[in-house]
Amino acid sequence: MSILSNLNKAQLSAALGYEFNDQSLLVRALSHRSVGKENNERMEFLGDSLLNFFIAESLFNRFPHAREGDLTRLRATLVKGETLAEIARDFKLGEFLFLGEGEMKSGGFRRASILADTVEALLGAIYLESGMEVCRDIVLSWYATRLEQVSPEQTEKDAKTRLQEYLQERKKPLPQYRVLRCLGDSHSPEFEICCEVGRGLDSTKAIASSKRQAEKLAAQKMLQILGLS
């Protein structure tokens, strides 16, 4: 497995606010699956769960009178891929990634999904090395400004949530999302998703680099058809 130079390690440690004692953990966390079996997917899985818990805990304590639905939407905004990618860019994380040749050529170090996954993997690695309390402190330091800026009154429901609630209020079946096509290659896939609500309305379609984002875009188009956006 590749090794980080002392200079690169120091730069990254300063950005993260955390210095790894076990360099192998750090390198694994920075290694995309395109490099082979020694990749960060398991750490990403762990980090995702930790991040959701710590952000939920912080919001729960910060807003003692907020409703469950508002807390859920706030958490979703804070832990979504776009937010994680913003954090990664703040850290200039793309400069430190280990990618396979195909991902290097296709600009994987700039891809939002890879950056977001790496942030989660780093949290998993920090937890494995230093435990729950240190990992919590790191998450809260990374999110300090964002947590100060959020408010239950400012939560904005995404298109999928708005469409679902609109149909539920009218006791209609929930929207259905289907993958129509998988485009691109394994290094930079894209998904074409359709959204169907019945009621004699045409389905809507959207393409994005993740299924979740494509579903949101298709839902947004459906809201436009329904005159809600």
C-alpha positions in Angstrom: 0.0 0.0 0.0 1.2 3.5 -0.7 2.8 5.6 2.0 2.1 9.3 2.8 5.2 11.5 3.0 5.9 13.2 6.3 5.0 16.5 4.7 1.7 15.3 3.3 0.8 13.7 6.6 1.6 16.9 8.5 -0.5 19.0 6.1 -3.5 16.6 6.4 -3.2 16.3 10.1 -3.4 20.1 10.4 -6.4 20.2 8.2 -8.2 17.4 10.1 -7.3 18.6 13.5 -6.2 15.0 14.3 -2.9 13.2 13.9 -2.9 9.4 13.2 -0.4 7.3 15.2 -1.1 4.3 12.9 -0.3 5.4 9.4 -1.7 2.2 7.9 -5.2 3.3 9.2 -4.8 6.7 7.6 -3.7 5.3 4.3 -6.5 2.7 4.3 -9.0 5.5 4.9 -7.7 7.5 2.0 -7.7 4.5 -0.4 -10.6 4.2 -2.9 -11.9 0.8 -3.9 -10.2 1.3 -7.3 -6.9 0.6 -5.7 -7.9 -3.0 -4.9 -8.8 -5.0 -1.8 -7.0 -2.7 0.7 -9.6 0.0 0.4 -11.7 2.2 2.7 -15.2 0.8 2.1 -15.5 -0.9 5.5 -14.2 2.2 7.3 -16.7 4.3 5.3 -19.6 2.0 6.6 -18.5 2.6 10.1 -17.9 6.3 9.7 -21.4 6.8 8.2 -23.0 5.3 11.3 -20.9 7.3 13.7 -21.5 10.5 11.8 -25.3 10.0 11.8 -25.3 9.3 15.5 -23.1 12.2 16.6 -25.0 14.7 14.5 -28.3 13.4 15.7 -27.1 13.6 19.3 -25.9 17.1 18.8 -29.1 18.3 17.3 -31.1 16.5 20.0 -29.3 18.4 22.7 -29.1 21.7 20.8 -32.8 21.9 20.0 -34.7 20.3 23.0 -38.2 21.4 21.7 -37.7 20.5 18.0 -40.0 17.9 16.5 -38.7 14.6 15.3 -39.4 15.5 11.6 -37.4 18.7 11.8 -34.5 17.0 13.5 -34.5 14.3 10.8 -34.4 16.9 8.1 -31.7 18.9 9.8 -29.6 15.8 10.2 -30.2 14.8 6.5 -28.9 18.2 5.4 -25.8 18.0 7.5 -24.8 14.4 6.6 -25.7 14.4 2.9 -23.0 13.8 0.3 -22.9 17.4 -0.8 -22.1 18.6 2.7 -19.4 16.0 3.2 -17.9 16.8 -0.1 -17.7 20.5 0.9 -15.9 19.5 4.1 -13.5 17.4 2.1 -12.8 20.3 -0.2 -12.1 22.5 2.8 -9.5 20.0 3.8 -8.2 19.7 0.2 -8.7 16.0 0.7 -8.5 15.3 -3.0 -4.7 15.9 -2.9 -4.2 13.0 -0.5 -6.4 10.3 -2.1 -5.1 7.0 -3.3 -6.9 6.1 -6.5 -6.6 3.4 -9.2 -5.3 4.4 -12.6 -8.8 4.7 -14.1 -10.1 7.0 -11.4 -7.0 9.1 -11.6 -7.5 9.6 -15.3 -11.2 10.4 -14.9 -10.6 13.0 -12.2 -11.8 10.9 -9.3 -10.0 13.2 -6.8 -12.6 15.9 -7.6 -15.7 13.6 -7.6 -18.1 14.5 -4.8 -19.1 11.0 -4.0 -15.5 9.9 -3.5 -14.7 12.9 -1.4 -17.8 12.3 0.8 -17.0 8.6 1.2 -13.5 9.4 2.3 -14.6 11.8 5.0 -16.7 9.0 6.4 -13.8 6.6 6.2 -11.6 9.0 8.1 -14.1 9.1 10.9 -14.2 5.4 11.0 -10.4 5.3 11.2 -10.3 7.9 13.9 -12.8 5.9 15.9 -10.8 2.7 15.5 -7.6 4.4 16.7 -8.9 6.7 19.4 -12.5 5.6 20.4 -15.9 7.2 20.7 -15.1 10.4 22.6 -12.3 11.6 20.4 -14.3 10.8 17.3 -17.2 12.8 18.7 -15.0 15.8 19.3 -13.6 15.6 15.8 -17.1 15.5 14.2 -18.2 18.5 16.3 -15.1 20.4 15.4 -15.6 19.8 11.7 -19.3 20.8 12.0 -19.0 23.6 14.4 -19.9 26.4 12.0 -22.6 24.4 10.3 -24.2 23.4 13.6 -24.3 27.1 14.6 -26.1 28.1 11.4 -28.9 25.5 11.4 -32.3 25.9 12.9 -35.5 23.8 13.0 -37.4 26.8 11.6 -35.1 26.9 8.5 -35.3 23.3 7.5 -36.1 22.9 3.8 -37.7 19.6 2.8 -36.1 18.0 -0.3 -38.2 17.1 -3.3 -38.7 13.5 -2.4 -40.0 14.4 1.0 -42.3 17.1 -0.3 -43.7 14.7 -3.0 -44.2 11.9 -0.4 -46.0 14.2 2.1 -48.2 15.7 -0.7 -49.4 12.2 -1.7 -49.8 11.1 1.9 -52.0 14.1 2.8 -54.3 13.0 0.0 -54.2 9.3 0.9 -52.6 8.4 -2.4 -50.0 5.7 -3.0 -46.4 6.7 -2.4 -44.2 7.5 -5.4 -42.3 4.7 -7.0 -38.7 5.1 -8.2 -37.1 2.7 -10.7 -33.7 2.5 -12.2 -34.1 2.6 -16.0 -30.4 2.5 -17.0 -26.9 2.4 -15.5 -24.7 4.6 -17.7 -20.9 5.2 -17.8 -18.3 2.8 -16.4 -17.6 1.4 -13.0 -15.3 4.4 -12.2 -17.9 7.1 -12.9 -21.4 5.5 -13.1 -24.6 7.5 -13.7 -28.1 6.3 -13.1 -31.3 7.1 -15.0 -34.2 7.0 -12.6 -37.9 7.4 -13.2 -40.5 8.6 -10.7 -44.1 7.3 -11.0 -47.2 8.5 -9.0 -50.0 7.0 -11.0 -53.1 9.1 -11.3 -52.7 9.1 -15.1 -49.6 11.3 -14.9 -46.6 10.6 -17.0 -43.5 9.4 -15.2 -40.5 11.8 -14.8 -36.9 10.9 -15.5 -33.6 12.2 -14.3 -29.9 11.2 -14.5 -27.3 11.8 -11.8 -24.1 10.2 -10.5 -26.0 8.6 -7.6 -29.3 6.9 -7.3 -30.4 9.2 -4.5 -29.6 12.4 -6.4 -31.4 11.1 -9.5 -34.5 10.3 -7.4 -34.5 13.8 -6.0 -34.2 15.3 -9.5 -37.0 13.1 -10.8 -39.2 14.0 -7.8 -38.6 17.7 -8.4 -39.8 17.3 -12.0 -42.9 15.5 -10.7 -43.6 18.4 -8.3 -43.4 20.8 -11.3 -46.0 18.7 -13.1 -48.2 18.8 -10.0 -47.8 22.6 -9.9 -46.0 22.5 -6.6 -42.6 23.9 -7.7 
